[in-house]
Amino acid sequence: MVHSAYDSFELLRGCPTKIDAVASYASKLFVGCSDGALRVYAAESDRSSSSQELRKEGYALERTVNGYSKKSLLAMEVLASRELLLSLSESIAFHRLPNLETFAVITKAKGANVYSWDDRRGYLCFARQKRVCIIRHDAGRGFVEVKEFGVPDMVKSMSWCGENICLGIKKEYVILNATSGALSEVFPSGRLAPPLVVPLPSGELLLGKENIGVFVDQNGKLHQAERICWSEAPSVVVVQKPYAIALLPRRVEIRSLRVPYPMIQTIVLQNVRRLVQSNNAVIVALDNSVHGLFPVPVGAQIVQLTASGNFEEALALCKLLPPEDASLRAAKEGSIHIRYAHHLFDNGSYEEAMEHFLAAQVDITYVLSMYPSIVLPKTTLLPETDKLVDSDPDAVHLSRGSSGASDDMDPSSASHFGDFDEHSALESKKMSHNTLMALIKYLQKRRYNIIEKATAEGTEEVVLGAVGDNYGHYDSSRVKKSGKGRGNVAINSGAREMAAILDTALLQALLLTGQSSASVELLRGHNYCDLKICEESLQKRHHYSALLELYRSNAMHREALKLLHQLVEESSSGKSEVTHKFKPEDILEYLKPLCGTDPMLVLEFSMIILERCPTQTIELFLSGNIPADMVNSYLKQHAPNMQGRYLELMLAMNESAISGNLQNEMVQIYLSEVLDLHAELSGQNKWDEKAHSPSRKKLLSALEGISGYNPEALLKRLPPDALYEERAVLLGKMNQHELALSLYVHKLHLPDLALCYCDRVYESAAHQPSTTKSGSIYLTLLQIYLNPSKTTKNFEKRITNIVASRSTSIPKVSSASGTKTKGGRGAKKIAAIEVADDLRVSPSGTDSSRSDGDTDEISPEGSSTIMLDEVLDLLSKRWDRINGAQALRLLPRQTNLQNLMPFLGPLLRKSSEANRNLSVIKSLRQSENLQVKDELYKYRKTVVKISGDSMCSLCHKKIGTSVFAVYPNGKTLVHFVCFRDSQSMKAVAKSTTTTLRKW
């Protein structure tokens, strides 16, 4: 016997005759005897009591109804809802209560051996021989027959199950459809014991098969996992939640209705004839006496079960405590959960133990006290053990001292490990791992609510801080302390302290079980881990990925980046103590979110990886919107060797993101590299003006491709006897095209580059409609070919004068347009050249437009140096871009006309074609003009006929002899006055008022 669920008490003894049936009504007992009499018994202490329950005391005879039945009673039942007493003897009879007047006798039930009453609907079914009848109780007409069905064999047991009836016949159980009479088999019944059908409060059925009770639903479907195994085959089973009481041959057996249906109690009684359920007890009728099985109070049962270690049954009984004792129920359940959890923990069921700690809603510090290896932050919270002792006397024995579950993790017990063999050490390690895994699951389940409360508390504090000026007296008692990375945290911040304890313990448990990835995820999200404890734990175990996340969550970015840099260096050298290899890209990923908040920190640590990952680093600067001037200034100071690389990549990625100042600085850096190379090679006499090193290619590309630099400043840095190509590009940026072309022709001796230069100038001017005709650049090159002595005379001096004059007159010259300067001989000459250029490209193209500059273009002494082949090649290649008349005036008179055929041929063809096209266009326009005039004359000949019925379309009055107007469609007539008024009011659409004629 596990515990006492029922107390057996003898209610009456010494009945004159053998007892056949028994029932209870309120506090009275109805006893049907074998002599046909019905004896009514009442409690001896107070026979006039109005109690509605059986009393636990002796009963005395109050009344005898002789001749109640002619034969022995087979069954008797009180229908309390209808105040009737149902008796089964030779037939079924109903008597009114409490006076026992006969209400009805079902004569058709004569010979019936079993019945079942459905109290909800008032239906009675009974079986006699091989027939099943159904009658219904009608309050106005008594009982009315409903149905009658035939069955295969005599019915031994029956019960309503919903709308159907479950029948236990000789060999099997069947479900009878109460509407159609259809039968469906359930399963065979036992051979040794008669069939037994027991209804359950849930609507299901308990069917007996020998000593086994099988659960089925209302349709007869078996619940395969549920079985009750009695000690012997029961003859009667009574269900009184949460127990099932079975009448066995030599005793009464009580079992729990919870899986696995354990034995609760046995009561030994001999010669038991009936077992009947009452409203508050179970009545056991013997031959000449009646016993009552009274339930032991639930609270007392709970104490018994808890003391015997049957915690699950105790918890199940807690659900049966009355609703008005909710606080008592919660306290009982919490106490049992805690004791059960310690019991499970001591026996190695760690996860189940944590489930019960969770159900008990104990503070997490209480559970963590069982794990001495977990270091917790200091807290002002009251230890949960003290709280439990104060709140529940039953928990006085539930302190950590009562459980040795954590001894396997206690450092003090480490000295004993030396006596264990390797297997024991392995088992101890396994147990420690299992306990930690159970703790992790427990903390994870508790975490959501605790973190939610901590976050809400922080939000509330921020709001109170925002309105603190208006409600200063409210916050006067809230003393605050500073927490790094978390702002101000109140000392009495219970939720956040609890969150810090939980997260700190959870992180350590994850690390102790080797779940490094889970610890990283914990730190990556919103957490309250204690910085000092977690930092020491992570450093000790070399969990650097989690340590980085810890620093990040506490806004300790400098420490994180220093550590990350160290790890990257160790990974690259192969000396890293961790399996994970850190790469420079990891630093980039860490820096990305910091660009908007701490750009200086980003710049400081990006220098580490700029040389290894220049492209990705500059993409970081661009995506983070760090000002380019700031980046360039920092590079210039801390990494000058990477400044040019940065500006170069910046320009390649986004030209608009780099300012003119930075472009100028980039070109200066390129030029410095080229000048250093020039000085080195010149000292070795290896300088080749036409050779292009990589640095010189970058310089030329930058000079030609960008426009934000200062060409005058760069010209000053060029050596006088070298870098002619760079000088030519710079002069071109200053619109000194003649000097630039002279360099290509006479210094570099590269006519192809000169032609390419002209093409660039021409094409760039073609995209600017406001500029003058760009074909003059080719005429300038033509002049250089035709008069080389003039262009080479004082060449260097002219360039020097240009730079000097520009630098003194204008501090900074825009490269987009040329600027004319005044003063100085050089300046006058430049002005003269520019005026001459303008005159040469005059659109008239006639001989009378020869400029003053053209009179001395070909000097007698220079006639022998004319580069005629280059002139003819230029004319043949660019005939479509050169003004033919201007070019012919510049050519020497002795030029052979045959040599000009490649130039004049396509030029004349183009001119003739243009002339023909213009003639055609002129003819077409004349024809179009004639058509318009014809249409105009046709409209002018339109006749409008005004009659006496003609109406104004605006005022709807007759036109009469008034001045009128006609719309262009020739049909709509209006008064001129109406039209004028409508125009002022904008009542008529503009599309229909463009052309009107006045009559």
Secondary structure, DSSP 8 states (H G I E B T S, - for coil): -----EEEEEEE---SS-EEEEEEETTEEEEEETTS-EEEEEESS-TT---SS--SS-EEEEEEETTS-SS--SEEEEEGGGTEEEEESSSEEEEETTT--EEEEEGGGTT--EEEEETTTTEEEEEETTEEEEEEEETTTEEEEEEEEE-SS-EEEEEEETTEEEEEESSEEEEEETTT--EEEEEE--SSS--EEEE-TTS-EEEEETTEEEEE-TT--EEEEEEEE-SS--SEEEEETTEEEEE-SS-EEEEESSTT--EEEEE--SS--EEEE-SSSEEEE-SS-EEEEEE--HHHHHHHHHHTT-HHHHHHHHTTS-GGGHHHHHHHHHHHHHHHHHHHHHTT-HHHHHHHHHHHT--HHHHHTT-TTS------S--HHHHHHHH-GGGGG-SGGG--GGGGG-GGGGGGGGGS-HHHHHHHHHHHHHHHHHHHHHHHHHHHHHHHHHHHHHHHHHHHHHTTTTSHHHHTT--EEEETTTEEEETT-HHHHHHHHHHHHHHHHHHHTT-HHHHHHHHHSS----HHHHHHHHHHHT-HHHHHHHHHHTT-HHHHHHHHHHHHHHHHHT--SSSS---HHHHHHHHGGGTTT-HHHHHHHHHHHHTTSHHHHHHHHHHTT--HHHHHHHHHHH-GGGHHHHHHHHHHH-GGGS-HHHHHHHHHHHHHHHHHHHHHHHHTT---TT---HHHHHHHHHHHH---S-HHHHHHHS-TTS-HHHHHHHHHHTT-HHHHHHIIIIIS--HHHHHHHHHHHHHHHHT-TTS--TTHHHHHHHHHHH-HHHHHTTHHHHHHHHHHHHHHH-SS--TTS-----SSHHHHHHHHHHHHHHHHT-TT--GGG--GGGTTSS-GGGGGG--HHHHHHHHHHSGGGS-HHHHHHHS-TT--GGGGHHHHHHHHHHHHHHHHHHHHHHHHHHHHHHHHHHHHHHHHT------TT-B-TTT--B-TTS-EEE-TTS--EEEHHHHHHHHHHT-S-GGGSS--EE-
